[in-house]
């Protein structure tokens, strides 16, 4: 009994040392009686989780650069590749060339066919003019007193009119044939132009997929070009933490021991239902253009930059009335 009483006093002393400063004596005594009845000491309240986002798990993001996959527009053989990985190029530079031997022969044949078509159209135009002139002359009449007599029979006059209409139809057909061959020639020339792969913007060659001599099909990737524009980072924020990100907020990117800064400039207006996250984009700051190719596509950890608080102590007060 003495041991039990000593133990009870010890528990009450410990309980009082924790709860008196917090609740005051009346509440402490009431809680102590309830604990003595239950025989279970009060557990201290669990500490509230920190709301500081800087010590939470970083978000996962990917660094993006303006990049394009240059593909073949037509089937053919790859004749030349003029660049290698890492080469710097400018907008309009020729990067690769497909073989155009067959297309050049087709262009020559199309040009000859177009010349023949135009000659046919010219001949049809002359025939129409002749038929019109013949029909006009055959419509003439001869006056004999008060009577007008046709110089040809009605049958011949009708035949002249039909000849004129037929000549007009032949001219229309020749003109349509000429337009078709012009379109065919333009299509072949466009195919030749598309066989030349040019850089759409200034950048650096990130990947060279094929070597000269390879057979390519339409849509097959030949070269990956990374532009020299600003880098961006795209990351997903859980819905529960979405309130921590705001436009113009600064974030830090952790990549292989290197820390980069970025400013948030785009926030998705809704939560993606499949992942329960919101996609956020930020512009990466302070990165030299020579590092763009190396950083593009890298996975980084993203966290909010700590807020900068201005010191308030030690700053002398300003008297607005002083001069």
Protein Blocks (a to p, Z undefined) as FASTA:
>chain_A
ZZmmmmmmmmmmmmmmmmmmmnojklmmmmmmmmmmnopacddddddddfbfklmccddd
dddddddddddfbgcddfbdcbdehiacdehiafbdcdfklmmmmmmmmmmmmmmmmmmm
mmmmmmmmmmmmmmmmmmpccdehjaccdfbdfklmmmmmmmmmmmmmmmmmmmmmmmmm
mmmmmmmmmmmmmmpccdfbdcddfbdfbdehiacdehiafbdcddfbdcdddddddfkl
mmmpcghiacdddeehiacddddfbdcfbdcfklopacdddddehiafklmmmmgopacd
ddddddddddfehpacddfkbZZ
